[in-house]
Amino acid sequence: MDMSAAPMVRFDLLPKSFYNEMSINISPNRGCEFNCTFCAERIFWGNKQRSIPADRVIAEIDSIIKNKYNYKFITLEDSMLDMRGSYFLELAEKLSQNKKKRLGYCVTRVDSIDEAGLNAAAKAGFFAVLYGIESGSEIVRDRVQKEISLDTVRNTLALSKKKGIYNGTLWVVGLPGDTVEESQKSYDLMETLYADELTDIAAISRLVPYPGTPIFARPDLYQVKILHRKYEKWVRFTENGCCELEDFNNEEITESYMKIFTMARNMEFNKQKALKVTDIIKY
């Protein structure tokens, strides 16, 4: 549908206590133009982006402030917010004019950002930007059509830090092409990004072959074995996965997942002013 015709979100239909110390999410855009095989966004919302007018987004934020909710952050929860275009620049400029809001994070790709977008994000007051890295393995990134290079990862994160942004990175263990050896590359890259202060937090998840995705439709083509159909247990942040790979079984994925997860938490807590992932992502 035309998103300008969609009604405003009625935050006031929920009691104020519902939002206490929680992030309130607004999604200005629907859809994603990229084709990552593990992601359900383009299946659910379509393979192009549709945007809510910037003034409408501002009106929703104003309604939150007007109702005096005790929220933690207001976040832009698009799965892939393109921060290079005129829409984001317009939205960020309008956000910068509201001094009462507390902005949390937005989510993007390392190849969907430029210096103008980061300047706009910093001016608007975004606390953090979360970047989808997914894996340190080129084999894995190619297998799932991620189409980013490690040079782009490092350059974007360095520019982001230069603008005073708190960098978050998003990772997935057990994607097609992953093995014990390839997951070690994610561990090594993440450890280096922490050491070089290019990432401040990392959210590590496991593959979930969401219905509608190519992996769900033809798991055999991706060497994926679905372990059960108890969909209420198909969650990303867990020690107990719902699938495994021909060359990376469930126990090995769990071991690698916990190894990477533990390293990330230790690196964060060793920083004097580090925040936990849940301090930013809590909803």
C-alpha positions as CSV (number, residue, x, y, z in Angstrom):
1,M,0.0,0.0,0.0
2,D,0.9,3.7,-0.2
3,M,2.4,4.2,3.2
4,S,1.3,7.9,3.3
5,A,-2.3,6.5,3.4
6,A,-1.6,4.3,6.5
7,P,-3.1,5.5,9.7
8,M,-0.8,6.8,12.5
9,V,0.2,4.4,15.2
10,R,-1.9,5.0,18.3
11,F,0.6,4.6,21.1
12,D,-2.0,5.8,23.6
13,L,-4.0,2.6,23.2
14,L,-1.5,0.9,25.5
15,P,-1.1,1.9,29.1
16,K,1.9,4.2,29.9
17,S,3.3,1.5,32.2
18,F,3.8,-0.7,29.1
19,Y,6.6,1.6,27.9
20,N,8.5,2.0,31.1
21,E,12.3,1.8,30.4
22,M,11.6,0.2,27.0
23,S,12.5,1.3,23.5
24,I,9.6,2.4,21.4
25,N,10.1,1.4,17.8
26,I,9.0,3.3,14.7
27,S,9.5,1.8,11.2
28,P,9.6,4.6,8.6
29,N,10.1,2.2,5.7
30,R,8.9,-1.1,4.5
31,G,10.8,-3.5,2.3
32,C,14.4,-4.0,1.2
33,E,16.0,-3.8,-2.2
34,F,18.7,-6.4,-1.3
35,N,18.5,-10.2,-1.7
36,C,20.1,-11.8,1.3
37,T,18.8,-15.4,1.2
38,F,18.5,-15.8,5.0
39,C,16.3,-12.7,5.5
40,A,12.5,-12.6,5.5
41,E,12.2,-8.8,5.2
42,R,11.9,-8.7,1.4
43,I,9.5,-11.7,1.5
44,F,7.3,-10.1,4.1
45,W,7.4,-6.4,2.9
46,G,8.5,-6.7,-0.7
47,N,11.7,-6.1,-2.7
48,K,11.5,-2.4,-2.8
49,Q,11.3,0.3,-0.2
50,R,8.1,2.3,0.6
51,S,8.4,5.2,3.0
52,I,6.1,6.9,5.5
53,P,6.3,10.7,4.9
54,A,8.9,12.3,7.2
55,D,6.3,14.6,8.7
56,R,4.2,11.6,9.7
57,V,7.2,10.0,11.5
58,I,7.8,13.2,13.3
59,A,4.1,13.4,14.3
60,E,4.3,9.9,15.8
61,I,7.4,10.9,17.8
62,D,5.6,14.1,18.9
63,S,2.7,11.9,20.2
64,I,5.1,9.9,22.3
65,I,6.6,12.9,23.8
66,K,3.2,14.6,24.4
67,N,1.9,11.5,26.3
68,K,5.0,11.6,28.5
69,Y,5.9,8.0,28.3
70,N,8.8,6.9,30.5
71,Y,10.6,5.3,27.5
72,K,14.3,4.5,27.2
73,F,14.8,5.3,23.5
74,I,12.9,5.9,20.3
75,T,14.4,3.7,17.7
76,L,14.0,3.5,13.9
77,E,13.5,-0.2,13.5
78,D,13.7,-0.6,9.7
79,S,15.7,-3.7,8.8
80,M,17.7,-1.7,6.3
81,L,17.5,2.0,6.5
82,D,19.3,3.6,3.5
83,M,21.1,6.5,5.0
84,R,22.5,7.9,1.7
85,G,19.3,9.3,0.2
86,S,17.2,12.4,0.3
87,Y,14.5,10.7,2.5
88,F,16.9,10.0,5.4
89,L,18.5,13.4,5.1
90,E,15.1,15.1,5.3
91,L,14.0,12.9,8.2
92,A,17.2,13.4,10.1
93,E,17.0,17.2,9.7
94,K,13.4,17.2,11.1
95,L,14.5,15.0,14.0
96,S,17.3,17.4,14.8
97,Q,14.8,20.1,15.4
98,N,13.1,18.2,18.2
99,K,15.2,18.6,21.3
100,K,13.0,16.6,23.6
101,K,13.2,13.2,22.0
102,R,15.8,10.5,23.0
103,L,16.9,8.6,19.9
104,G,18.3,5.2,20.2
105,Y,19.5,3.4,17.1
106,C,18.8,2.7,13.5
107,V,19.8,-0.4,11.4
108,T,21.5,-0.3,8.1
109,R,24.2,-1.9,6.0
110,V,27.8,-0.9,5.8
111,D,27.3,-0.2,2.1
112,S,24.2,2.0,2.6
113,I,25.8,4.8,4.4
114,D,28.0,7.8,3.5
115,E,29.6,10.7,5.3
116,A,26.6,13.0,4.7
117,G,24.3,10.4,6.2
118,L,26.5,9.9,9.3
119,N,26.7,13.7,9.7
120,A,22.9,13.8,9.6
121,A,22.5,10.9,12.0
122,A,24.9,12.6,14.5
123,K,23.1,15.9,14.2
124,A,19.7,14.3,14.6
125,G,20.9,12.7,17.9
126,F,21.1,9.0,17.1
127,F,23.0,7.3,19.9
128,A,23.9,4.2,17.9
129,V,23.8,2.7,14.4
130,L,23.6,-1.1,14.0
131,Y,25.4,-2.5,11.0
132,G,24.6,-6.0,9.6
133,I,28.0,-7.8,9.1
134,E,26.6,-11.3,9.5
135,S,29.9,-13.2,9.1
136,G,33.7,-12.8,8.9
137,S,33.8,-15.5,6.2
138,E,33.8,-14.4,2.6
139,I,32.5,-17.9,1.7
140,V,29.5,-17.4,4.0
141,R,28.8,-13.9,2.8
142,D,28.9,-14.9,-0.8
143,R,26.7,-18.0,-0.1
144,V,23.9,-15.8,1.4
145,Q,24.4,-13.0,-1.2
146,K,25.4,-10.4,1.4
147,E,27.7,-8.6,-1.1
148,I,29.9,-6.6,1.2
149,S,33.7,-6.7,1.6
150,L,35.7,-6.5,4.8
151,D,37.3,-3.3,3.6
152,T,33.9,-1.7,3.4
153,V,33.1,-3.0,6.9
154,R,36.2,-1.5,8.4
155,N,36.0,1.8,6.5
156,T,32.4,2.4,7.3
157,L,32.8,1.5,11.0
158,A,35.9,3.8,11.2
159,L,33.9,6.7,9.6
160,S,31.0,6.1,11.9
161,K,33.2,6.2,15.0
162,K,34.8,9.4,13.7
163,K,31.3,11.0,13.8
164,G,30.8,10.0,17.4
165,I,28.4,7.2,16.7
166,Y,28.1,4.2,19.0
167,N,28.7,1.2,16.7
168,G,26.7,-2.0,16.9
169,T,27.4,-4.9,14.7
170,L,25.0,-7.8,13.9
171,W,26.2,-11.4,13.3
172,V,24.7,-14.8,12.4
173,V,26.3,-18.1,13.2
174,G,25.3,-21.2,11.2
175,L,24.5,-19.5,7.9
176,P,24.9,-21.6,4.7
177,G,28.6,-22.2,4.1
178,D,29.5,-21.9,7.7
179,T,31.8,-24.5,9.4
180,V,33.9,-24.6,12.6
181,E,36.7,-23.1,10.6
182,E,34.6,-20.4,8.9
183,S,33.0,-19.3,12.1
184,Q,36.4,-18.8,13.6
185,K,36.8,-16.1,11.0
186,S,33.8,-14.3,12.5
187,Y,35.4,-14.7,15.9
188,D,38.7,-13.3,14.7
189,L,37.1,-10.4,12.8
190,M,34.9,-9.4,15.7
191,E,37.8,-9.6,18.2
192,T,39.8,-7.3,15.9
193,L,36.9,-4.8,15.6
194,Y,36.6,-4.7,19.3
195,A,40.4,-4.3,19.8
196,D,40.5,-1.5,17.2
197,E,37.4,0.2,18.9
198,L,35.4,-0.1,15.7
199,T,32.5,-1.9,17.3
200,D,31.1,-1.2,20.8
201,I,28.5,-3.9,21.0
202,A,27.7,-7.0,19.0
203,A,24.4,-8.9,18.7
204,I,25.1,-12.6,17.8
205,S,22.2,-14.8,16.6
206,R,21.8,-18.1,14.9
207,L,20.2,-18.9,11.6
208,V,16.5,-19.2,11.6
209,P,15.2,-20.4,8.1
210,Y,12.1,-18.2,8.1
211,P,9.2,-19.5,6.0
212,G,9.1,-17.8,2.6
213,T,12.9,-17.5,2.4
214,P,14.9,-19.4,-0.2
215,I,16.6,-21.4,2.5
216,F,13.2,-22.5,3.9
217,A,11.9,-23.4,0.4
218,R,14.9,-25.5,-0.6
219,P,17.0,-26.3,2.4
220,D,18.7,-29.1,0.5
221,L,20.2,-26.5,-1.9
222,Y,21.9,-24.7,1.0
223,Q,22.9,-27.9,2.9
224,V,20.5,-26.9,5.7
225,K,18.7,-29.5,7.8
226,I,15.6,-28.3,9.7
227,L,15.6,-30.1,13.1
228,H,12.0,-29.5,14.2
229,R,8.8,-27.6,13.3
230,K,8.0,-26.2,16.7
231,Y,7.9,-22.7,15.4
232,E,7.5,-21.1,18.9
233,K,11.1,-22.2,19.5
234,W,12.4,-20.8,16.2
235,V,14.3,-17.9,17.9
236,R,17.6,-16.3,16.9
237,F,19.2,-15.6,20.2
238,T,19.5,-19.1,21.7
239,E,21.8,-21.9,22.5
240,N,19.2,-24.4,21.1
241,G,18.9,-24.0,17.3
242,C,16.2,-25.2,15.0
243,C,18.5,-26.1,12.2
244,E,22.0,-27.3,11.3
245,L,24.3,-27.6,8.3
246,E,25.7,-30.7,6.6
247,D,29.2,-29.6,7.6
248,F,28.3,-27.8,10.8
249,N,26.1,-29.8,13.2
250,N,23.9,-28.3,15.9
251,E,26.3,-29.1,18.7
252,E,29.2,-27.4,16.8
253,I,27.0,-24.4,16.0
254,T,26.1,-24.1,19.6
255,E,29.7,-24.3,20.7
256,S,30.8,-21.7,18.1
257,Y,27.9,-19.4,19.0
258,M,28.7,-19.5,22.7
259,K,32.4,-18.9,22.1
260,I,31.7,-15.8,20.0
261,F,29.0,-14.6,22.4
262,T,31.2,-15.0,25.4
263,M,34.1,-13.2,23.8
264,A,31.8,-10.3,22.8
265,R,30.4,-9.9,26.2
266,N,33.9,-10.0,27.8
267,M,35.2,-7.4,25.4
268,E,32.3,-5.1,26.2
269,F,32.4,-5.5,29.9
270,N,36.2,-4.9,29.9
271,K,35.5,-1.4,28.6
272,Q,35.0,1.2,31.3
273,K,32.0,2.8,29.8
274,A,30.6,-0.1,27.7
275,L,26.9,-0.7,27.6
276,K,25.3,-4.1,27.4
277,V,23.4,-5.0,24.2
278,T,20.2,-5.0,26.2
279,D,20.8,-1.4,27.3
280,I,20.2,-0.4,23.7
281,I,18.0,-3.2,22.3
282,K,15.3,-3.7,24.9
283,Y,11.7,-4.1,23.7
